[in-house]
Amino acid sequence: MAVQLDARPPVVPAARHARQSRGHRLSRFDTRYSPYLYIAPFFLLFGVFGIYPLVYTGWVSLHDWDLLGAEHTFIGFDNYAQLMGDPDFWHSVVNTLGIFVISTVPQLLLALWLANLLNRQLRARTTWRMAVLIPNVTSTAAVAIVFAVLFGREFGMINWLLDQVGVDAIDWKANRLASWVAISTMVDWRWTGYNALIFLAAMQAIPRDLYESASIDGAGRSRQFWSITVPLLKPTIIFAVIISTIGGLQLFTEPRLFNSGTNAIRGGPLRESQTVTMYMFENAFAPHYNFGYGSAVAWLLFALIAVVAAINVLILRRLGGVRKEDD
């Protein structure tokens, strides 16, 4: 007797089908939304400690906000109008840009040269590479004390060396350009090694085959550096320039500690080395306590950084360092 087989597909139980459907929805949810959950903590912290203070500072800048007073009168853009005609503010802007140029350009060039040396086959390479970071981990206060002694007018070592070659002593704190040089030297000493390690890490990613091929073709180390290393380091150089720009225009600790004594926040007797951040602190806190005016200085500093960054982008575009699709 022939047995007739049932050709119909088996019936999937409703509970099993529901579990599969629920698992599929969870999988789609995980694929689509989990990346946002992973990066959400950063944006939450940035909103609390970044965006909110920025917006609040902008609101304060529109008020006559005395930290010692109880009433804060809304005055609109009067703080900004007053700031545009404030010679001390523009004096601090010139100081900031001067120190920034004198410190940043040599710093990055020295860092690039130092990274190229550390990228060679040296004995105890790891020790040398760690040693260049020592200035960066040294206390800023200790660095300022040492450099203040080095650049002292009467007993400083720099003036002693200048005297050995017949150059008169320089008052590094009372001379505007000299104070720029002294502070820039301090900044370069601290941050050159840090940037050198960034460049070194990028150099390690360059294929060695390129150097071997160039060596076979007769290219020396100098030619290899300018024809292979520098072009391939362009994205890293862009990064270092932007980071150095932001840090250089926000310079505060080094000039503040370099000018010790009474009312050091002025950056010298005639504000020889007072930066924008120092001028902001002077107005927002002691001795003026004009928080509204200091907040206006902070916003104009933000605008200054944005302008300088935009100039950097334009220069890099002209050099072909930034592709249009990367903007």
Secondary structure per residue as TSV (DSSP state, phi and psi in degrees):
chain	resnum	aa	ss	phi	psi
A	1	M	-	360.0	126.1
A	2	A	-	-76.5	138.4
A	3	V	-	-98.5	122.8
A	4	Q	-	-87.0	121.4
A	5	L	-	-86.8	143.0
A	6	D	-	-82.8	115.7
A	7	A	-	-84.3	-3.4
A	8	R	S	-74.1	144.8
A	9	P	-	-66.1	152.0
A	10	P	-	-65.4	147.2
A	11	V	-	-83.9	123.0
A	12	V	-	-79.4	129.7
A	13	P	-	-59.3	148.5
A	14	A	H	-62.4	-37.2
A	15	A	H	-66.0	-40.8
A	16	R	H	-66.6	-41.1
A	17	H	H	-63.6	-38.9
A	18	A	H	-66.1	-38.7
A	19	R	H	-65.2	-41.7
A	20	Q	H	-63.9	-41.2
A	21	S	H	-65.3	-41.3
A	22	R	H	-66.9	-39.8
A	23	G	H	-64.7	-36.3
A	24	H	H	-66.4	-40.2
A	25	R	H	-66.4	-39.8
A	26	L	H	-65.2	-37.8
A	27	S	H	-64.9	-42.8
A	28	R	H	-65.0	-40.1
A	29	F	H	-62.9	-42.2
A	30	D	H	-64.8	-41.5
A	31	T	H	-68.4	-37.9
A	32	R	H	-87.0	-39.1
A	33	Y	H	-111.4	-18.7
A	34	S	H	-61.7	-35.8
A	35	P	H	-58.0	-36.0
A	36	Y	H	-68.0	-35.1
A	37	L	H	-68.2	-34.5
A	38	Y	H	-68.4	-37.4
A	39	I	H	-92.3	-5.7
A	40	A	H	-60.1	-40.9
A	41	P	H	-56.8	-39.0
A	42	F	H	-62.0	-46.7
A	43	F	H	-70.1	-29.9
A	44	L	H	-65.8	-46.8
A	45	L	H	-64.9	-39.1
A	46	F	H	-65.3	-36.5
A	47	G	I	-66.4	-38.6
A	48	V	I	-75.6	-45.3
A	49	F	I	-101.4	-3.1
A	50	G	I	-120.6	-64.2
A	51	I	I	-68.6	-45.7
A	52	Y	H	-61.1	-47.8
A	53	P	H	-61.5	-34.4
A	54	L	H	-65.0	-47.1
A	55	V	H	-66.3	-41.5
A	56	Y	H	-64.6	-39.8
A	57	T	H	-62.8	-40.7
A	58	G	H	-61.7	-38.7
A	59	W	H	-67.5	-40.9
A	60	V	H	-64.9	-35.7
A	61	S	T	-64.7	-14.5
A	62	L	T	-93.3	11.1
A	63	H	E	-127.4	157.0
A	64	D	E	-86.3	87.9
A	65	W	E	-107.6	97.0
A	66	D	B	-90.9	123.8
A	67	L	T	-63.9	-24.6
A	68	L	T	-94.6	-2.1
A	69	G	-	-104.0	163.9
A	70	A	S	-95.6	-28.5
A	71	E	-	-102.3	140.0
A	72	H	E	-125.3	99.8
A	73	T	E	-81.3	134.2
A	74	F	E	-75.4	124.1
A	75	I	-	-125.5	8.2
A	76	G	T	68.3	-131.7
A	77	F	T	-97.3	23.3
A	78	D	H	-63.8	-36.5
A	79	N	H	-61.9	-40.7
A	80	Y	H	-69.3	-39.1
A	81	A	H	-64.0	-41.1
A	82	Q	H	-66.6	-36.7
A	83	L	H	-67.2	-34.9
A	84	M	H	-64.2	-26.3
A	85	G	T	-103.5	13.4
A	86	D	-	-89.5	109.9
A	87	P	H	-65.2	-30.9
A	88	D	H	-66.4	-34.6
A	89	F	H	-65.3	-48.2
A	90	W	H	-66.8	-29.9
A	91	H	H	-62.2	-42.8
A	92	S	H	-68.7	-33.0
A	93	V	H	-63.3	-45.2
A	94	V	H	-62.3	-42.5
A	95	N	H	-59.6	-44.8
A	96	T	H	-62.1	-47.4
A	97	L	H	-66.9	-37.9
A	98	G	H	-63.8	-48.4
A	99	I	H	-64.1	-38.0
A	100	F	H	-61.1	-46.5
A	101	V	H	-67.3	-45.5
A	102	I	H	-66.2	-32.2
A	103	S	H	-89.1	-40.0
A	104	T	H	-75.2	-45.2
A	105	V	H	-61.9	-53.5
A	106	P	H	-62.5	-34.7
A	107	Q	H	-60.3	-47.8
A	108	L	H	-71.3	-37.0
A	109	L	H	-66.0	-43.3
A	110	L	H	-65.2	-38.8
A	111	A	H	-64.3	-39.9
A	112	L	H	-65.6	-42.5
A	113	W	H	-66.1	-42.2
A	114	L	H	-66.4	-40.0
A	115	A	H	-63.4	-37.6
A	116	N	H	-64.9	-36.9
A	117	L	H	-67.0	-43.5
A	118	L	H	-71.0	-15.5
A	119	N	T	-82.7	-5.6
A	120	R	S	-86.4	173.0
A	121	Q	-	-79.5	96.2
A	122	L	-	-115.6	155.8
A	123	R	T	-75.1	140.1
A	124	A	T	54.5	48.8
A	125	R	H	-59.9	-41.2
A	126	T	H	-62.5	-39.4
A	127	T	H	-63.6	-44.9
A	128	W	H	-64.1	-39.8
A	129	R	H	-68.2	-34.2
A	130	M	H	-73.6	-32.2
A	131	A	H	-67.1	-32.0
A	132	V	T	-69.6	-14.0
A	133	L	T	-92.8	-6.3
A	134	I	H	-59.6	-44.2
A	135	P	H	-58.8	-31.4
A	136	N	H	-72.1	-30.8
A	137	V	H	-90.9	-4.5
A	138	T	S	-73.6	144.0
A	139	S	-	-57.6	133.5
A	140	T	H	-62.4	-37.4
A	141	A	H	-62.7	-42.2
A	142	A	H	-64.7	-40.9
A	143	V	H	-62.1	-44.1
A	144	A	H	-63.4	-40.0
A	145	I	H	-63.9	-44.9
A	146	V	H	-63.4	-45.6
A	147	F	H	-72.3	-29.4
A	148	A	H	-64.5	-35.7
A	149	V	H	-71.4	-41.8
A	150	L	H	-61.5	-38.2
A	151	F	T	-98.9	21.9
A	152	G	-	-65.0	147.7
A	153	R	T	-72.7	-44.5
A	154	E	T	-88.7	-45.5
A	155	F	T	-123.1	18.9
A	156	G	-	-74.6	146.1
A	157	M	H	-67.6	-34.1
A	158	I	H	-64.5	-44.7
A	159	N	H	-66.3	-31.8
A	160	W	H	-65.3	-41.0
A	161	L	H	-67.1	-38.5
A	162	L	H	-64.8	-36.4
A	163	D	H	-65.6	-30.2
A	164	Q	H	-67.0	-24.7
A	165	V	T	-106.4	12.3
A	166	G	T	85.9	19.7
A	167	V	-	-101.1	134.8
A	168	D	-	-65.5	155.3
A	169	A	-	-64.5	144.2
A	170	I	-	-110.7	134.3
A	171	D	-	-86.0	93.3
A	172	W	T	-66.5	-24.5
A	173	K	T	-91.6	-28.5
A	174	A	T	-93.9	-13.2
A	175	N	S	-99.4	127.9
A	176	R	H	-62.9	-55.1
A	177	L	H	-64.6	-38.2
A	178	A	H	-64.1	-39.3
A	179	S	H	-65.9	-35.7
A	180	W	H	-60.2	-45.3
A	181	V	H	-64.1	-43.3
A	182	A	H	-63.6	-45.8
A	183	I	H	-67.7	-38.8
A	184	S	H	-63.4	-37.3
A	185	T	H	-62.5	-41.1
A	186	M	H	-63.2	-44.5
A	187	V	H	-64.3	-43.8
A	188	D	H	-63.6	-40.0
A	189	W	H	-61.9	-35.5
A	190	R	H	-78.6	-38.6
A	191	W	H	-109.5	-6.5
A	192	T	H	-64.4	-44.8
A	193	G	H	-63.1	-37.5
A	194	Y	H	-61.2	-48.5
A	195	N	H	-67.6	-32.0
A	196	A	H	-62.6	-39.2
A	197	L	H	-68.4	-33.4
A	198	I	H	-64.4	-46.0
A	199	F	H	-64.4	-38.4
A	200	L	H	-63.0	-42.6
A	201	A	H	-60.6	-38.5
A	202	A	H	-69.8	-36.6
A	203	M	H	-65.0	-32.5
A	204	Q	H	-64.7	-22.6
A	205	A	T	-86.7	-7.1
A	206	I	S	-76.5	127.9
A	207	P	-	-60.1	134.9
A	208	R	H	-69.1	-21.7
A	209	D	H	-59.5	-33.2
A	210	L	H	-64.2	-42.1
A	211	Y	H	-69.1	-38.1
A	212	E	H	-65.4	-40.7
A	213	S	H	-65.3	-41.9
A	214	A	H	-65.6	-36.6
A	215	S	H	-66.5	-38.9
A	216	I	H	-64.4	-34.8
A	217	D	T	-77.0	-3.3
A	218	G	T	97.9	8.5
A	219	A	-	-78.4	131.8
A	220	G	-	-81.0	-178.6
A	221	R	H	-64.0	-39.4
A	222	S	H	-64.3	-43.5
A	223	R	H	-66.4	-38.6
A	224	Q	H	-63.8	-38.9
A	225	F	I	-64.0	-48.2
A	226	W	I	-79.5	-24.6
A	227	S	I	-97.1	-22.3
A	228	I	I	-117.7	-55.6
A	229	T	I	-65.6	-54.4
A	230	V	H	-61.7	-47.4
A	231	P	H	-60.5	-38.7
A	232	L	H	-77.1	-16.6
A	233	L	T	-90.2	4.0
A	234	K	H	-56.4	-45.2
A	235	P	H	-60.2	-39.0
A	236	T	H	-69.3	-38.1
A	237	I	H	-63.4	-40.1
A	238	I	H	-60.4	-45.7
A	239	F	H	-60.4	-46.4
A	240	A	H	-64.3	-38.6
A	241	V	H	-64.2	-43.8
A	242	I	H	-66.8	-45.2
A	243	I	H	-64.1	-40.7
A	244	S	H	-67.3	-33.2
A	245	T	H	-64.4	-46.8
A	246	I	H	-63.4	-46.6
A	247	G	H	-67.3	-38.6
A	248	G	H	-67.5	-35.9
A	249	L	H	-79.9	-13.0
A	250	Q	T	-103.0	19.0
A	251	L	-	-61.2	128.6
A	252	F	-	-140.9	-51.8
A	253	T	H	-64.1	-48.3
A	254	E	H	-61.7	-52.2
A	255	P	H	-67.0	-31.3
A	256	R	H	-65.6	-44.4
A	257	L	H	-77.7	-26.7
A	258	F	H	-66.1	-35.0
A	259	N	S	-96.2	77.1
A	260	S	-	-78.6	167.3
A	261	G	S	109.4	-166.6
A	262	T	T	-72.4	138.0
A	263	N	T	52.8	48.0
A	264	A	G	-69.2	-16.5
A	265	I	G	-65.3	-17.4
A	266	R	G	-76.9	-11.8
A	267	G	S	73.0	34.6
A	268	G	S	116.4	168.3
A	269	P	T	-57.6	-38.8
A	270	L	T	-116.2	30.6
A	271	R	-	59.3	41.9
A	272	E	T	-63.0	-34.3
A	273	S	T	-130.9	26.5
A	274	Q	-	-75.9	122.8
A	275	T	-	-91.3	175.2
A	276	V	H	-64.3	-40.2
A	277	T	H	-65.7	-35.6
A	278	M	H	-67.3	-40.1
A	279	Y	H	-66.1	-36.9
A	280	M	H	-63.1	-44.8
A	281	F	H	-64.3	-40.3
A	282	E	H	-59.7	-39.1
A	283	N	H	-84.0	-38.9
A	284	A	H	-74.5	-33.4
A	285	F	S	-121.6	-143.9
A	286	A	T	-64.6	138.7
A	287	P	T	-98.9	-0.8
A	288	H	T	-93.9	-33.5
A	289	Y	-	59.4	29.0
A	290	N	B	-94.7	86.4
A	291	F	H	-67.6	-33.2
A	292	G	H	-65.7	-45.0
A	293	Y	H	-67.4	-40.1
A	294	G	H	-64.2	-35.6
A	295	S	H	-67.0	-35.6
A	296	A	H	-64.1	-39.2
A	297	V	H	-62.2	-40.9
A	298	A	H	-62.8	-40.5
A	299	W	H	-69.8	-36.0
A	300	L	H	-71.0	-30.4
A	301	L	H	-64.8	-41.1
A	302	F	H	-59.4	-42.8
A	303	A	H	-65.0	-39.1
A	304	L	H	-62.5	-43.4
A	305	I	H	-63.1	-41.2
A	306	A	H	-63.1	-40.6
A	307	V	H	-65.3	-46.3
A	308	V	H	-64.3	-39.3
A	309	A	H	-63.1	-40.4
A	310	A	H	-63.9	-39.0
A	311	I	H	-63.0	-40.0
A	312	N	H	-60.7	-43.4
A	313	V	H	-62.4	-42.0
A	314	L	H	-63.2	-41.3
A	315	I	H	-65.1	-42.9
A	316	L	H	-66.8	-35.2
A	317	R	H	-62.5	-41.7
A	318	R	H	-65.7	-33.1
A	319	L	T	-83.2	-3.1
A	320	G	T	79.6	16.4
A	321	G	-	-82.4	-17.4
A	322	V	S	-124.6	120.7
A	323	R	-	-79.8	153.9
A	324	K	G	-61.2	-38.4
A	325	E	G	-73.1	-12.8
A	326	D	G	-86.4	-10.3
A	327	D	-	-70.3	360.0
